[in-house]
Amino acid sequence: MEEVEAIVMDEIRPNKISRRAFIGTTGKLAIGVVGALAGTSGLFYYGAIKHRGNVNEGLPQSYALLGDHNWLMSLNDVVKIHYNAIYDDAWNSKPVQGFVYVAVDQQGMLRIMSPACSHLGCTIEPATTAQINAAQDKSTYFNCPCHGAQFDRVGNATFVVTRGLDLYEPILSGGNVYMDIMKPIMQQDGQQT
């Protein structure tokens, strides 16, 4: 009877595992877990990149479409372009309609100019022939109706004020030119570009 009890006790106790086998098994398990985590992370990252490419090239809503790049670069005169965009700050999001003046300067660079006078923010207008003839600087193209400030065709100040019109950086995407309405670039006093 003692033999029968000894056999039953051996079946209940687990088999002993050596230290080498334990470390080897634990190492393989750890490598498997790390590999699985790395694989799933890689798939999520790949999926995010693929998804981002399908969402209108990822352009923010504050980008306003101005037109085809080739057409804008072929301009010989200043053009007034109306736009629609979304003004989006940390608290508010609202649709915005406005316009900018666009020209190509002598260096062949696209100039996107704000219509707001750099003096007090009045809306500038193209100067009349009489205003150009009366101007001290004959390169005057824009006139501010509020205080008589004058600017040339690429937004440089020519009379009354020393700071030119605010500019917007042209953003090229998909053959079109956009501007970010949230990021006007202020010219410095006396800066001529």
C-alpha positions in Angstrom: 0.0 0.0 0.0 2.8 2.4 0.6 3.9 1.9 -2.9 0.5 3.0 -4.3 0.6 6.1 -2.1 4.1 7.0 -3.3 3.0 6.7 -7.0 0.0 8.9 -6.4 2.1 11.6 -4.6 4.6 11.7 -7.5 1.7 12.3 -10.0 0.4 15.2 -7.9 3.7 17.0 -7.6 4.8 19.0 -10.7 7.9 18.1 -12.6 11.0 20.0 -11.6 12.3 22.5 -14.2 16.0 23.4 -14.4 17.1 27.0 -14.0 18.4 27.1 -17.6 15.0 25.9 -19.0 13.2 28.5 -16.8 15.3 31.4 -18.0 15.1 30.2 -21.6 11.3 29.9 -21.5 10.9 33.3 -19.7 13.2 35.0 -22.3 11.2 33.5 -25.2 8.0 34.7 -23.7 9.4 38.2 -23.1 10.6 38.4 -26.7 7.2 37.3 -28.0 5.4 40.0 -26.0 7.8 42.7 -27.1 7.4 41.5 -30.8 3.6 41.5 -30.5 3.5 45.0 -29.0 6.0 46.4 -31.7 3.9 44.8 -34.4 0.6 46.2 -33.3 2.2 49.7 -32.7 3.6 49.6 -36.2 0.2 48.7 -37.7 -1.5 51.6 -35.8 1.2 54.0 -37.0 0.9 52.8 -40.6 -2.9 53.1 -40.4 -2.7 56.6 -39.1 -0.4 57.7 -41.9 -2.6 56.1 -44.5 -5.7 57.8 -43.0 -4.0 61.2 -42.9 -3.3 61.0 -46.7 -7.1 60.6 -47.4 -8.3 63.7 -45.6 -7.9 66.5 -48.1 -4.1 66.3 -47.9 -4.3 67.4 -44.2 -4.8 71.1 -44.9 -6.2 73.0 -41.9 -9.5 74.7 -42.2 -7.8 78.1 -41.8 -6.2 77.7 -45.3 -8.0 79.7 -48.0 -7.8 78.6 -51.6 -6.6 81.4 -53.8 -6.3 79.6 -57.2 -4.2 77.6 -59.6 -0.5 78.2 -59.1 0.3 78.5 -62.9 -2.5 81.1 -63.3 -1.4 83.2 -60.3 2.3 83.1 -61.4 1.3 84.4 -64.9 -0.4 87.6 -63.4 0.8 90.9 -64.9 -1.3 93.1 -62.6 -2.7 93.0 -59.1 -5.8 90.8 -58.7 -8.4 91.0 -55.9 -9.3 87.4 -54.8 -12.1 86.6 -52.5 -11.8 83.6 -50.2 -13.7 81.5 -47.7 -12.0 79.8 -44.7 -12.6 78.9 -41.1 -11.1 81.1 -38.3 -10.2 78.5 -35.7 -8.6 79.4 -32.4 -8.6 77.6 -29.1 -12.2 78.5 -28.2 -14.0 79.6 -31.3 -14.5 78.3 -34.8 -16.3 80.6 -37.3 -16.5 80.9 -41.1 -14.7 83.9 -42.6 -15.2 85.6 -45.9 -12.7 88.1 -47.1 -10.4 89.1 -49.9 -6.7 89.7 -50.5 -4.7 91.4 -53.3 -2.3 89.1 -55.2 0.6 90.2 -57.4 3.9 88.8 -58.7 6.9 91.0 -57.8 9.9 91.8 -59.9 11.8 88.8 -58.5 9.0 86.5 -59.7 7.7 85.9 -56.1 4.0 85.6 -55.4 2.8 88.4 -53.0 -0.4 87.9 -51.1 -1.3 91.2 -49.5 -3.8 92.0 -46.8 -6.3 94.7 -47.7 -6.0 96.2 -44.2 -4.0 99.5 -44.0 -1.0 99.1 -41.7 -1.9 102.5 -40.1 -5.3 101.9 -38.5 -6.7 98.9 -40.3 -9.0 100.6 -42.8 -9.6 98.7 -46.1 -7.3 100.0 -48.8 -8.5 100.5 -52.4 -6.7 100.7 -55.7 -5.7 104.3 -56.2 -7.5 106.4 -58.8 -5.6 108.1 -61.7 -6.0 111.4 -59.9 -4.6 110.0 -56.7 -1.6 108.5 -58.6 -0.9 111.8 -60.4 -1.1 113.8 -57.1 1.1 111.3 -55.3 4.7 112.1 -54.4 5.8 108.6 -55.4 4.4 107.6 -58.8 4.7 103.9 -58.0 1.6 104.3 -55.8 -1.0 101.6 -56.5 -3.2 101.5 -53.3 -4.7 104.3 -51.3 -6.2 104.3 -47.8 -9.4 106.3 -47.8 -9.2 107.0 -44.1 -5.9 108.8 -43.7 -4.3 108.9 -47.2 -1.7 106.2 -46.7 -0.3 104.9 -50.0 1.3 101.7 -51.0 2.9 100.4 -54.2 1.7 97.3 -56.2 3.5 94.8 -54.0 2.4 96.4 -50.7 5.4 98.6 -49.8 4.6 101.9 -48.0 5.1 104.9 -50.2 3.4 107.8 -48.3 2.2 108.7 -44.8 3.0 105.3 -43.1 6.4 103.6 -42.9 5.2 100.0 -42.6 3.9 98.1 -45.7 0.9 96.0 -45.9 0.8 92.7 -44.0 1.6 89.7 -46.2 0.6 86.0 -46.3 2.9 83.2 -47.1 1.8 81.4 -50.3 1.3 77.6 -49.6 1.5 75.3 -52.6 -0.5 72.1 -52.5 -1.8 69.9 -55.3 -1.1 72.6 -57.9 -3.1 75.2 -56.0 -2.0 78.2 -53.9 -3.4 78.6 -50.4 -2.8 81.0 -47.6 -3.3 80.6 -43.8 -5.6 83.4 -42.7 -4.4 82.9 -39.1 -0.8 83.8 -39.9 -0.3 87.3 -41.4 3.3 88.4 -41.7 3.9 92.0 -40.5 6.4 94.0 -42.5 8.8 96.0 -40.5 8.9 99.8 -40.5 10.8 101.0 -43.6 11.1 97.5 -45.1 11.0 97.4 -48.8 10.5 94.1 -50.5 
